[in-house]
Structure formats: C-alpha cells, structure tokens
Amino acid sequence: MELSEPDRSRLVEVNRTTLRLWEWGDVDAPAVLCIHGAQDHGRMWDGLAPRVAELGYRVVALDCRGHGDSGRLFSGHLWHNLSLDLCALARQLGPPVGLVGHSMGGGQAMFMAGVWPELVRWVVDIDGLGPPEGAFGQGDIAEGADRGLSAVQRLVSSPARIYASTDEMVERRLQVNHRMPRPWMEHLVRHGSRPVEGGWAWKADPLFMIGLPGEFDIEHLNAEFEMTRAPVLVLTGSEADTWSDLTPAQKDERLSHFVDVRHEEISGAGHYVHLEQPDAVLEAVTRFLTEVGP
C-alpha cells in the first residue's frame, strides 16, 4: 500500500488546547473536516482525503484532543470538549464546512450538525450512528462517579501498557479489528505510537477510557438527528464486525429521525468501511457531493 504524505501539516490553538492538522488540496477551496474514531488519529484519512481533495476541496483531518499529536484530555469527559474543538476549528476554516466522520467521529459530526447547523454544509457519516441502546450501562451519578474515581486511581497506580515492538502493537490491534487490512493497521500504528522507555506505547491519552456509565442516551441521539438540517450520507458495511453492533432494524430506526438522509450499505466492508472498500466509498461520496453541491 502506497500513501503519499499530506500536502501540509500544522498545529493550531483552539479551545485551550493544541490540535494537529493534516491538510490536502487548495487552501482557497471549500473546506471539508475529517474526524477519526476513538483511539485513532488523523492519518487514517491518508487514503480518502487526497481523493476528496481532487474533487475540488480543501480537506483537513485533525488528531482529536487526546489522540495523535494533539493536546491531552485533562479529564475523561471527551465528548463536549471535542465538540467545542470542532466548532472552533470550523469557524477558523470558514463555515459552512463539509464533515466526514468515522465511528466516534461520525457521532461528533452529527452532534455538530444538530447543535451548530450554521457551521455545517453536509455530513458523511461512516458507521457512526451510535452504539446499541444501553451499551454503556445504566447507573446513578454517584455510582458512576465512584467507578470513574476508581478508574483514575488504577490509571495512576498502573503505567500505560508498553509493547516490545510496533509489530506487537499491530498484532494486538488486529485481534480487535480483525477485518482491517494489515497494511492499514501498520500505517495506523506507525503514526499512532511513540517510543517510551522499554518499548512503545499508543499516543492516545489513557484518560480517554475513563468516563461515566450511562452517558449514552438514545432519546438525545434521536433529537440530535432530528435537529440536523444539512444533507447526510450514512455509509455502513455489510459485514459483522467489532464496533458495528446495530441490527438492520436499529439502523433503519435511527435513519428515520433524519430530515434529509441517504444510506448506502457497502458490500464487503465492516466497521472501517473507508479502509476496507475505499473505491466504493469514494464513488458513494462523489455521487452525494454531485447531488448536494460543494
């Protein structure tokens, strides 16, 4: 697999943190913001981003807060800080912007489109319709706070996992995301790991794993989808995979809450649709953009 380097890379200060940006295309073209999923980073867009840029866009992929080369979390409550980061970044890029998000990034794109509609021109959501209802359990705030404190204490007392080599990191992650093409996994590890004493560790902030149970609320998610007025393309894979947990009926129910949505199921893909079937994804995105405009 041969991937060219991004055209540009820079660090920007937004929302009291530093974000790493990777860019492709003409700086004066309409902006598209690419948002990666949990524990990934902006270089996962190295395949799709330059091809979207060739369609006449300035494509900007970020390392989200607590991921890649961007600033740390400072707390386990990633969601709202990340949303504000994206809002501030979109304002810098010159709204309205197109959004392409994968998994958690797809959820962030939908949140942004629902809450700040003036900032969003259109959305491509790649397997980011949210987890099944009840995925994070239920519990009162006191119980959640106790578990969160316990998790922080474990994090402080136990250092982050260290791997002997990047090859070990590739093998370990492939046990989780078994459908991801190995060359892509090697690419994500290459840009998402850092050398530490005794070996290698992920760049992703360990605090990302700490949060309160019961935060996912299906009613809030449905309301968010209903508030979205920008045209939306949802891409999902046809194959069962880790983190692709919704049944066809659950997908249909969630899609029913959008005002302006198109859904395409990509054959032969699981959760990482754009990495497993990049040509089919580009064709779907191109059709969508031809229909809705820049």
Number of C-alpha atoms within 10 A of each C-alpha: 8 7 10 8 14 19 12 11 14 10 14 12 14 15 14 9 16 19 25 21 23 23 25 23 23 15 13 11 13 20 25 29 24 27 29 25 23 16 19 24 27 25 22 26 23 21 18 17 26 22 19 18 20 13 13 15 22 24 33 28 26 29 28 31 27 28 27 25 22 23 19 20 20 13 14 17 15 18 16 11 16 18 20 14 20 23 20 15 20 21 12 11 17 12 17 18 22 25 28 28 24 28 23 23 25 26 25 25 27 30 21 23 27 21 16 14 17 14 22 26 22 27 26 27 26 27 30 24 25 21 19 16 14 13 14 15 11 15 13 10 13 10 13 17 15 12 16 18 15 13 16 19 11 11 15 10 9 9 9 12 10 15 18 12 13 19 13 13 20 19 15 13 14 16 11 12 18 15 20 20 14 15 12 18 20 18 16 17 22 16 17 22 18 15 15 11 7 10 13 18 21 24 21 26 20 19 18 20 17 18 21 23 19 16 15 18 14 15 10 10 19 17 14 19 25 17 19 25 18 22 20 26 21 21 24 25 22 17 16 15 17 14 17 21 16 17 11 9 9 15 17 12 12 17 20 14 17 20 14 15 18 13 16 14 17 20 14 14 22 25 26 25 25 24 21 20 16 17 13 17 21 16 11 20 18 14 12 18 17 11 10 12 9 16
